[in-house]
Amino acid sequence: MNKEKLDKNIKIIQLGIMHLNSCFDLDKKSLNGIWSKSQWEKELTDPKRICIGVINLDNKRLLGVCTAWLVIDEIHLTVLAVQPIHQRKGLGKSLISELIKRSKSLQANQIHLEVKATNDPAKAFYKSMDFKIIGNRRNFYKDGSEAILFCKQLNKNSSR
């Protein structure tokens, strides 16, 4: 795990409803507002969701967020976002590493996600984290663009 690369004033935490405004603001800055406030509220309060974040311990600011759904024995990554000024510092990698750790403790076999076909940095990032391309979905996003489907096997004995 990449915790040794995190600054000593940065920590991965469990997110809850008290982080609603911070998550909503980070979404607007990093992802152009993919979710409404009510969608964030549902994400942060549903017990079948995994919601973790990276905070700066000095000022309590949320620097990054990772959310996922547990569906039977699979994890579906729904959001990975890092504040633009804190990108490329290992925060996303630390969040995904923590998600992998938590997924294994939940006995999940795989992590699934999709990335916009034109998002080359995200595709390279997930490949660097050992996610494999398993397909695509046409017309997936609001603008009609295609999604590339990624999967990471967690359990070597998984049949898929």
C-alpha positions in Angstrom: 0.0 0.0 0.0 1.1 3.6 -0.6 0.6 5.0 2.8 4.3 5.6 3.1 4.0 8.0 0.2 1.3 10.1 1.9 2.4 13.2 3.8 2.2 12.8 7.6 -0.6 15.4 7.6 -2.8 13.4 5.2 -5.0 10.5 6.2 -7.6 8.1 4.6 -10.9 8.2 6.5 -14.4 6.7 6.3 -16.7 9.3 4.9 -20.2 9.9 6.2 -23.1 12.4 5.9 -21.0 15.1 7.7 -18.8 15.2 4.5 -21.8 15.8 2.2 -20.9 19.4 1.2 -17.2 18.6 0.9 -17.9 15.6 -1.5 -20.4 17.7 -3.5 -17.8 20.5 -3.9 -15.0 18.1 -4.8 -17.3 16.5 -7.4 -18.0 19.9 -9.0 -14.3 20.8 -9.1 -12.9 17.5 -10.2 -15.7 15.8 -12.2 -17.8 18.8 -13.3 -20.6 17.8 -11.0 -21.6 14.3 -12.0 -23.9 13.9 -9.0 -26.5 16.0 -7.3 -26.4 16.7 -3.6 -29.2 14.2 -3.1 -27.2 11.5 -4.9 -24.2 12.2 -2.7 -26.4 12.0 0.3 -27.6 8.5 -0.7 -24.0 7.5 -1.4 -22.8 8.6 2.0 -25.7 7.0 4.0 -26.3 3.7 2.3 -24.7 0.9 4.3 -23.9 -1.1 1.1 -21.7 1.6 -0.2 -18.0 2.1 0.5 -17.1 5.8 0.9 -13.5 6.8 1.8 -11.7 10.0 1.5 -8.3 11.6 1.9 -8.2 14.6 4.3 -5.6 17.1 5.2 -5.3 16.8 9.0 -4.1 20.4 9.4 -7.2 22.0 7.9 -9.6 19.0 7.7 -10.1 19.6 3.9 -11.2 16.7 1.7 -8.5 16.2 -1.0 -9.9 13.1 -2.6 -12.8 10.7 -2.5 -13.5 7.1 -3.6 -16.9 5.5 -3.5 -18.1 2.1 -4.5 -21.0 -0.3 -4.2 -20.9 -3.8 -2.9 -23.1 -6.0 -5.1 -23.1 -9.6 -3.8 -19.4 -10.4 -4.2 -18.4 -7.6 -6.6 -17.3 -4.0 -5.9 -18.5 -1.4 -8.4 -16.4 1.7 -8.3 -18.7 4.7 -8.7 -16.4 7.7 -8.1 -12.7 8.4 -7.8 -11.9 12.1 -7.6 -9.0 14.1 -6.3 -8.9 17.9 -6.0 -7.2 19.2 -9.2 -4.4 20.9 -7.4 -3.6 17.7 -5.5 -3.7 15.3 -8.5 -0.6 13.3 -9.5 0.6 13.1 -5.9 -0.4 9.5 -5.2 -3.7 10.3 -3.5 -5.8 8.4 -6.1 -3.4 5.4 -5.8 -3.7 5.4 -2.1 -7.5 5.5 -2.3 -7.7 2.6 -4.7 -5.2 0.6 -2.6 -7.5 1.2 0.4 -10.5 0.2 -1.6 -8.8 -3.0 -2.6 -7.9 -3.7 1.0 -11.5 -3.2 2.1 -12.9 -5.1 -0.8 -10.8 -8.2 0.1 -12.0 -7.9 3.8 -15.6 -8.0 2.4 -14.6 -11.1 0.5 -15.3 -9.4 -2.9 -13.9 -11.2 -5.9 -13.6 -8.3 -8.3 -13.7 -4.6 -8.7 -15.5 -3.2 -11.7 -15.5 0.4 -13.2 -16.0 2.3 -16.3 -14.0 5.1 -17.8 -14.9 7.5 -20.6 -13.1 6.2 -23.8 -11.5 9.7 -24.2 -10.1 9.8 -20.7 -6.5 8.6 -21.4 -5.1 9.6 -18.0 -7.7 7.6 -16.2 -7.3 4.6 -18.5 -3.5 4.6 -17.9 -4.0 5.0 -14.1 -6.3 2.0 -13.9 -4.0 -0.1 -16.0 -1.1 0.8 -13.7 -3.2 -0.5 -10.8 -3.6 -3.9 -12.6 -7.2 -3.4 -13.9 -7.8 -5.1 -17.2 -10.1 -3.9 -20.0 -13.0 -6.3 -20.3 -15.3 -4.5 -22.7 -17.1 -1.3 -23.7 -20.5 0.3 -23.6 -21.6 2.5 -26.5 -23.6 5.7 -25.8 -22.9 5.3 -22.0 -22.4 8.9 -21.0 -24.8 11.9 -21.4 -22.8 13.3 -24.3 -23.1 9.9 -26.1 -19.5 8.9 -25.6 -18.4 5.3 -25.0 -17.3 3.7 -21.7 -14.4 1.4 -21.4 -15.1 -1.3 -18.8 -12.3 -2.4 -16.4 -12.1 -5.2 -13.9 -9.6 -6.2 -11.3 -9.6 -9.7 -9.9 -9.1 -9.9 -6.2 -9.7 -13.6 -5.5 -7.4 -15.8 -7.5 -10.1 -18.6 -7.3 -12.8 -16.4 -8.9 -14.3 -18.1 -11.9 -14.6 -15.0 -14.0 
